[in-house]
Amino acid sequence: MDEYGGRDPLDIPEAPRPPRGTPPLPGREIRRVFNRVGWGLFLYLLTSWASLLLGTAVAMQYFPAVLRTPWFFQAGDFVAQYLIALPVTLLLWSTIPDRATPPARRQRVTPGGFCLLVPACFAGTIALNKLSATLAGFLARLKGSEVTNPLDSFMEEGSPWLAFFMLVVAAPLAEELLFRKLLYKKLSCFGGRVYILSSSVLFAAMHANLFQMLYAFALGVVFASVMYYTGSVKVPVALHVLVNLLGGSLTMLLERYAPEHIFDAWSVFLAFLLLLGIVIIVLRGLYACREWLPYESPRLARGTAAVINPGMLLFVLTTASLTVYYILM
C-alpha cells in the first residue's frame, strides 16, 4: 500500500504467510518448480540465439546490404531477446504456481537509503569488474591472446544510441521482471535465502561471460533483497537503470558526442561517486547485511532437488559452455 492507502500497481499480491512450523514442500514439488525455472531460462538462451542466427541467415540471403549497417546485430539482438525469447520464458513460467510469501517483517527503502545504495552499487560494480578483468588478463596470458569482453563489443561496434536504449531501458526492465519480480512470486515460498541466492546465481549465470558474472551476482543479491523485503520491483528497476547508466552507457555517449569539458566533468563526478560508494560500503556494509539479508530458515525438504533436475542442469551447462566459448574465441 502507498502512503495514501492505495495499492501500488507494481506491488505483488502475496499468499498468506505459512504459520510457524509449516512443513516444507516435498522434494518432488521443489524439483518440478526449479526444473521449469531452468527450462524457461534455457529456452530463453536457445530461442534468442536461434532467432538471431535465423535472422542473420535470412538477411544474408535476401538483404545482404543490411548486414553492413551498424545497427543490424543490435536490433536483431533486441528482437530475439525481448520480442521472441522473453515471451517464451514467460509462457513457460506461467505454469508455475504463484506462492509469493512475505518475510516476517517488511521494510522500505527511504529516499536517503536509495541515495546510499546507488553509489554503493556503482562502486561494487567497478571493483568487481576490475577483479574480473584481472582474472581475464591471467587467462589471456595462458591462452596467448586477449580475452574479449562481449559487452564492450556490443557497445562499441554498433549504434551507440541503440546500445544505450537496450542497456538502460530494455535490459533493466526485462531482467528485473524475470529475476526479481517473477522469481519472487515463484520461489519466495521456499524462504528468503533460497529466493535471493537462486535469483542472484541465475542472474549471474544468464550473463554467460567472465566479465559480468561477479558484479551481476553481487548486484543480484542487492536487488533481490530489496525486492524480497519491499515486495515491489520499482526500486530494483531504478537501481538497475542507474547502475547501467553510470557504468558505461552514458559515458559512451558523452565521449562520442559531448564537448571535452563536459566529458571531463562527468569523469570527475564518476570518480567522486566511486570514492563515495567505497566509503559507504566500508562504513555501512556490515549493517546492511544484518538488516537486509533474510534470517528465516530455508523451507526446502531436499535442497539438491533445486539443482539436480533436467532444466537447471541444462541451463547451467549452456551458460558454462557460452562462458568458455567467450574466453576461447
PyMOL commands that set and color helices and strands:
alter all, ss='L'
color gray80, all
select helices_A, chain A and resi 27-62+64-68+72-93+111-143+150-156+160-190+192-207+210-230+234-257+260-292+303-306+310-328
alter helices_A, ss='H'
color red, helices_A
deselect
rebuild
show_as cartoon
